[in-house]
Amino acid sequence: MNSLIREVSLFASLPPEELENLSKVLHTYECPPGTLIFREDDPTDRFSIIIEGQVEVLKAMGTPEEHLLAVLGPGDFLGEMSMLYEQHLRSASARAQTFVRLLEIDFSDLEPLLHRQPLLALRVMQEMGERLRNSENKTIQELQEKNRQLALAYQELKAAQEKLIEQEKLEHELAMARRIQEEILPKELPRLPGWSVQAFWRPAHAVSGDFYDFFPLPEGRLGIVVGDVTDKGVPAALVMAITRSTLRSILLSAAASGSLFPGALLAQANELLVEDMPLHMFVTCLLAILDPHSGRLVFANAGHNYPYQKHGVRETVELRARGMPLGLLPGLSYEEVQVVVEPGDSLVFYSDGIVEAHNPQGEMFGFERMQKIVASYAEPTRLAGYLLEELSSFTGPDWEQEDDVTLVTLKRTA
């Protein structure tokens, strides 16, 4: 025991007779790693000195979470704070971090020794003050860190709220833009004696780059426009509105002058649009003029999908006309083609959103499937609804629409 006592720096200044007395009252205590040596607020009557291993000093601070105040090692001591309280209560908990061996002395033996050896008492008080200062600094640092985390959390919450408000504002604005788009599309379908007209329009997102329109023209004729702006979202919607307005203005002006030639009208629209078309954007567009009395259809195509004409029960043909999309280059010309729609015939105009739709296996709906469906359906007056049903069956119930869908069908019934 004497050899152990001499290794403790706390007792280094004691005279030999005091060391001899200590050897009679000190005893050793050992505990394996993880052992709770004592618990906060437990009563005690012992003072302990670590001679081997490391001990964690922990404090609850009024919460279920333990706060690590210090890790003590050989030469450090435990229990000095308990001596200050009348009931000798532990001020913190201690747990063995490693295997620990302690030298322990009862307060009844320690107090007379401290009276006899003021330097020893001073050393204990100095260590106590240093512990309190370190504990206070650590607590302040933890509080500062918690305050910093709270401030950061507040800023993140504030930013999230602002983002949510901005998102709600954007969604509101997009909903308004959607309603505006819906308003500029035809509110009623043309009523043509001897004809059935159907139309469908569904954006992939809040707003669309697809559009269709009908224009009443002199002598009972009908102008038909179907268009598709590259890109999606708000930029496409803005270009869509500009293109529709440009075409409408050109058609009305041409109707007043009697110069209704679809190829020339598309060329004129291209010259107006190419100056202000955003980079990497263009518009595919099909413009047709129908004489419902004779069934004569004259059309020009600016890079849009070829429409289908269904003859009789099974025959379906593509109506082809050459022409580049609007807004790509100045000085373009557009081929003009004329066909006759006989009684019983149907016309189908559509956008990419149908033929480029994919099923869950990644297969594309495609032009061939589209043409076969048009050819096989026996009730042309319901052709638009049937095509959309077939599209829905192909893509499945969980389809995430990839592109805007526009469909216009005309059936000559008599």
C-alpha positions in Angstrom: 0.0 0.0 0.0 2.9 2.4 0.8 4.2 2.1 -2.7 0.8 2.9 -4.2 0.4 6.0 -1.9 3.8 7.3 -2.9 2.8 7.2 -6.6 -0.1 9.6 -5.9 1.0 13.1 -6.6 -1.7 14.6 -4.3 0.2 13.0 -1.3 3.7 13.9 -2.5 4.2 16.7 0.0 3.1 14.6 3.1 5.7 13.7 5.7 6.5 10.0 6.3 4.3 9.6 9.4 1.2 10.9 7.5 1.9 8.5 4.7 2.2 5.7 7.3 -1.2 6.7 8.7 -2.8 6.8 5.3 -1.6 3.3 4.5 -3.7 2.1 7.4 -7.0 3.8 6.4 -6.8 3.6 2.5 -8.3 0.7 0.7 -8.5 -0.2 -3.0 -11.6 -0.6 -5.2 -11.6 -2.1 -8.7 -14.3 -2.0 -11.4 -14.6 -3.2 -15.0 -15.3 -1.0 -18.0 -18.8 0.5 -18.1 -19.4 0.2 -14.4 -21.3 3.0 -12.8 -19.0 3.9 -9.9 -21.6 6.2 -8.3 -24.7 8.1 -9.3 -25.5 11.8 -9.1 -27.3 12.9 -5.9 -26.3 9.6 -4.1 -25.0 10.2 -0.5 -21.4 9.3 0.1 -18.7 9.3 2.8 -15.7 8.5 0.6 -13.0 10.3 -1.2 -11.5 8.4 -4.2 -8.2 8.7 -6.1 -7.7 7.1 -9.5 -4.5 5.1 -9.7 -5.3 3.1 -12.9 -7.7 3.6 -15.8 -10.0 6.4 -16.9 -13.3 7.6 -15.5 -16.1 9.6 -17.2 -17.7 12.3 -15.1 -21.3 12.8 -16.2 -24.1 15.2 -15.3 -27.8 15.1 -16.2 -28.4 18.9 -16.0 -32.1 18.4 -15.6 -32.6 16.4 -18.8 -32.6 12.7 -19.7 -29.5 13.2 -21.7 -26.1 12.8 -20.0 -23.5 15.5 -20.4 -19.9 14.5 -20.3 -18.1 17.0 -18.0 -14.6 15.4 -18.0 -12.6 12.3 -18.4 -10.2 11.7 -15.4 -7.1 9.5 -15.2 -4.4 8.4 -12.8 -3.7 11.0 -10.1 -7.1 12.6 -10.4 -9.6 12.2 -7.5 -13.4 12.0 -7.0 -15.7 13.0 -4.2 -14.2 16.4 -3.2 -17.4 18.3 -4.1 -19.4 16.0 -1.8 -17.4 17.3 1.2 -19.0 20.8 0.7 -22.6 19.6 1.2 -24.0 18.8 4.6 -25.6 15.6 3.4 -22.5 14.7 1.3 -24.4 14.2 -2.0 -22.6 13.3 -5.2 -22.6 16.3 -7.6 -22.2 14.2 -10.7 -22.1 10.6 -11.8 -19.0 8.6 -12.5 -18.6 5.6 -14.9 -15.6 3.5 -15.7 -14.5 4.1 -19.2 -11.8 1.4 -18.9 -10.7 -1.0 -16.2 -10.4 1.3 -13.1 -8.6 0.9 -9.8 -9.2 3.4 -7.0 -7.8 4.2 -3.6 -10.6 5.2 -1.3 -10.6 6.9 2.1 -13.5 7.7 4.4 -14.3 11.4 5.1 -13.9 10.7 8.8 -10.3 9.9 8.1 -9.7 12.5 5.4 -11.0 15.6 7.3 -8.5 15.4 10.2 -5.7 14.9 7.7 -6.7 18.1 5.9 -6.7 20.0 9.2 -3.2 18.8 9.9 -1.9 19.4 6.4 -3.1 22.8 5.0 -1.1 22.3 1.8 -3.0 19.2 1.1 -6.3 21.0 1.7 -5.2 23.8 -0.6 -4.3 21.3 -3.3 -7.7 19.7 -3.1 -9.4 23.2 -3.2 -7.3 24.3 -6.1 -8.3 21.1 -8.0 -11.9 21.7 -7.1 -11.8 25.2 -8.4 -10.1 24.1 -11.6 -12.8 21.4 -12.1 -15.6 23.9 -11.5 -14.0 26.4 -14.0 -13.6 23.7 -16.6 -17.1 22.4 -16.1 -18.5 25.9 -16.3 -16.6 26.6 -19.5 -17.7 23.3 -21.0 -21.3 24.1 -20.1 -21.1 27.5 -21.6 -19.6 26.1 -24.8 -22.4 23.5 -25.0 -25.0 26.2 -24.5 -23.3 28.4 -27.1 -23.3 25.4 -29.5 -27.0 24.7 -28.8 -27.8 28.4 -29.4 -25.9 28.3 -32.6 -27.8 25.1 -33.7 -31.1 26.7 -32.7 -30.3 29.8 -34.6 -29.3 27.7 -37.6 -32.5 25.7 -37.3 -34.5 28.9 -37.1 -32.9 30.2 -40.2 -33.5 26.9 -42.1 -37.1 26.9 -40.9 -37.5 30.6 -42.0 -35.9 29.8 -45.4 -38.2 26.7 -45.8 -41.3 28.8 -44.9 -40.2 31.5 -47.4 -39.6 28.8 -50.0 -43.0 27.3 -49.3 -44.7 30.7 -49.6 -42.8 31.3 -52.9 -43.8 27.8 -54.1 -47.4 28.4 -53.2 -47.2 31.8 -55.0 -45.7 30.1 -58.1 -48.3 27.4 -58.1 -51.0 30.0 -57.9 -49.4 31.9 -60.8 -49.1 28.7 -62.8 -52.8 27.9 -62.1 -53.8 31.3 -63.3 -51.6 30.8 -66.4 -53.3 27.5 -67.0 -56.7 29.1 -66.7 -55.6 31.9 -69.1 -54.4 29.3 -71.6 -57.7 27.4 -71.3 -59.5 30.7 -71.9 -57.7 31.4 -75.2 -58.4 28.0 -76.6 -61.8 27.6 -78.4 -64.6 27.8 -75.9 -67.0 25.9 -78.3 -66.4 23.5 -81.1 -67.5 24.5 -84.6 -71.1 23.5 -85.5 -70.9 22.4 -89.1 -73.9 20.8 -90.8 -73.0 17.3 -91.9 -69.8 17.2 -89.7 -68.8 16.0 -86.3 -65.9 17.9 -84.6 -64.1 16.7 -81.5 -61.1 18.2 -79.6 -59.0 17.3 -76.6 -56.1 19.2 -74.9 -54.2 18.1 -71.8 -50.9 19.7 -70.7 -48.1 17.5 -69.2 -47.4 20.3 -66.6 -49.3 23.3 -65.3 -49.1 25.0 -68.7 -48.7 23.8 -72.2 -46.9 24.4 -75.5 -49.6 22.7 -77.5 -52.6 24.5 -79.0 -55.4 24.2 -81.4 -57.8 26.7 -82.9 -60.7 27.1 -85.3 -61.4 30.2 -87.4 -64.7 30.9 -89.1 -63.9 32.2 -92.6 -66.0 33.7 -95.4 -68.3 31.5 -97.5 -68.8 29.1 -94.5 -65.2 27.8 -94.6 -63.3 26.8 -91.5 -59.7 27.5 -90.6 -58.0 24.7 -88.5 -54.7 25.1 -86.7 -52.9 22.6 -84.5 -49.4 23.5 -83.1 -46.7 22.3 -80.8 -44.0 24.5 -79.3 -40.7 22.8 -78.4 -39.8 22.7 -74.8 -42.3 22.7 -71.9 -43.6 24.8 -69.1 -43.8 28.6 -69.0 -41.4 29.4 -71.9 -43.3 27.1 -74.2 -46.7 28.6 -73.0 -45.5 32.1 -73.8 -44.4 31.1 -77.3 -47.6 29.2 -77.8 -49.7 32.4 -77.0 -47.6 34.5 -79.3 -47.8 32.0 -82.1 -51.6 31.6 -81.8 -52.0 35.3 -81.7 -49.8 35.8 -84.8 -51.7 33.1 -86.8 -55.0 34.5 -85.8 -54.0 38.0 -86.9 -52.7 36.7 -90.2 -55.8 34.6 -90.9 -58.2 37.3 -90.1 -56.3 39.8 -92.3 -56.1 37.2 -95.2 -59.9 36.5 -94.8 -60.6 40.2 -95.3 -58.5 40.3 -98.4 -59.7 36.9 -99.8 -56.2 35.6 -100.0 -56.5 32.3 -98.0 -53.6 30.2 -99.1 -52.2 28.1 -96.1 -48.6 27.9 -97.5 -48.3 31.6 -97.9 -49.9 32.2 -94.5 -47.4 29.9 -92.8 -44.5 31.6 -94.6 -45.8 35.0 -93.4 -46.1 33.7 -89.8 -42.6 32.3 -90.0 -41.2 35.7 -91.0 -42.9 37.4 -88.0 -41.9 34.7 -85.5 -38.3 34.1 -86.5 -37.2 37.6 -85.3 -38.3 37.0 -81.7 -38.1 33.2 -81.3 -36.0 32.2 -78.2 -32.8 30.3 -78.9 -33.3 26.5 -79.5 -37.1 26.9 -79.7 -39.4 26.6 -82.7 -43.1 25.7 -83.4 -44.5 22.9 -85.4 -47.8 23.8 -86.9 -50.4 22.5 -89.3 -52.8 25.0 -91.0 -55.8 23.8 -92.9 -58.8 25.5 -94.6 -61.9 23.3 -95.0 -64.9 23.9 -97.2 -67.5 21.8 -95.4 -69.9 22.0 -98.3 -67.6 20.4 -100.9 -65.3 18.6 -98.4 -62.3 20.3 -100.0 -59.4 20.6 -97.6 -56.3 22.7 -98.4 -53.4 22.5 -95.9 -49.7 23.3 -95.3 -47.5 21.8 -92.7 -44.7 23.5 -90.7 -42.9 20.3 -89.5 -45.9 19.0 -87.6 -47.1 15.4 -87.4 -48.8 14.3 -90.6 -52.6 14.1 -90.1 -54.6 11.0 -91.0 -57.5 10.8 -93.4 -59.7 7.7 -93.0 -61.6 6.5 -96.1 -64.5 4.2 -95.6 -64.1 1.3 -93.2 -60.4 0.4 -93.1 -58.2 2.6 -95.3 -56.2 5.3 -93.6 -53.6 7.5 -95.3 -51.1 10.1 -94.1 -51.6 13.6 -95.6 -48.1 14.8 -96.4 -46.9 18.3 -97.0 -43.3 19.5 -96.8 -42.3 22.5 -94.6 -39.8 23.4 -91.8 -41.1 24.4 -88.3 -41.9 28.1 -87.7 -39.2 30.3 -86.2 -36.1 28.4 -87.3 -35.0 30.3 -90.3 -36.2 33.3 -92.4 -37.3 33.0 -96.0 -38.9 29.5 -95.7 -41.7 28.3 -98.1 -44.4 25.7 -97.4 -45.9 23.2 -99.7 -49.7 23.4 -100.1 -51.7 20.2 -100.6 -55.4 19.7 -101.4 -57.5 16.7 -100.6 -61.3 16.0 -100.7 -63.0 14.6 -97.6 -65.8 12.4 -98.8 -68.9 11.5 -96.8 -67.9 8.9 -94.2 -64.3 10.1 -94.1 -62.5 11.3 -91.0 -59.6 13.6 -90.3 -57.2 13.3 -87.3 -54.8 16.0 -86.2 -52.6 15.4 -83.2 -49.4 16.3 -81.3 -46.3 14.4 -80.2 -47.7 13.7 -76.7 -49.7 10.8 -78.1 -47.3 9.0 -80.4 -44.3 9.5 -78.1 -46.0 8.2 -74.9 -44.4 5.2 -73.3 -45.8 2.2 -71.5 -44.3 0.8 -68.3 -42.0 -1.4 -70.4 -40.6 1.6 -72.2 -42.3 0.8 -75.5 -43.5 3.9 -77.5 -47.1 4.3 -78.6 -45.8 5.2 -82.1 -47.2 6.3 -85.5 -48.0 2.8 -86.7 -50.1 2.0 -83.7 -51.9 5.3 -84.1 -52.7 4.7 -87.7 -54.0 1.2 -87.0 -56.3 2.4 -84.3 -57.7 5.1 -86.6 -58.2 2.6 -89.4 -59.8 -0.1 -87.2 -62.3 2.0 -85.3 -65.9 1.6 -86.6 -67.5 4.7 -85.0 -65.6 7.8 -86.3 -67.9 10.2 -84.5 -66.4 8.9 -81.2 -62.9 8.5 -82.6 -61.2 11.1 -80.3 -62.6 9.3 -77.2 -61.5 5.9 -78.5 -58.0 7.1 -79.3 -57.6 8.5 -75.7 -59.0 5.2 -74.2 -56.4 3.3 -76.2 -53.7 5.6 -75.1 -54.7 5.2 -71.4 -54.8 1.4 -71.8 -51.3 1.4 -73.4 -49.6 3.7 -70.8 -51.3 2.2 -67.7 -52.9 3.9 -64.6 -49.6 5.2 -63.2 -48.5 7.0 -66.4 -46.6 10.2 -65.8 -47.5 12.2 -68.9 -44.3 13.1 -70.7 -45.6 15.7 -73.2 -48.6 17.8 -73.9 -51.5 15.9 -75.6 -53.6 17.6 -78.3 -56.1 15.8 -80.5 -58.6 17.2 -83.1 -60.9 15.0 -85.2 -63.4 15.8 -87.9 -65.9 13.3 -89.3 -68.0 14.1 -92.5 -71.3 12.4 -91.7 -73.3 13.3 -94.8 
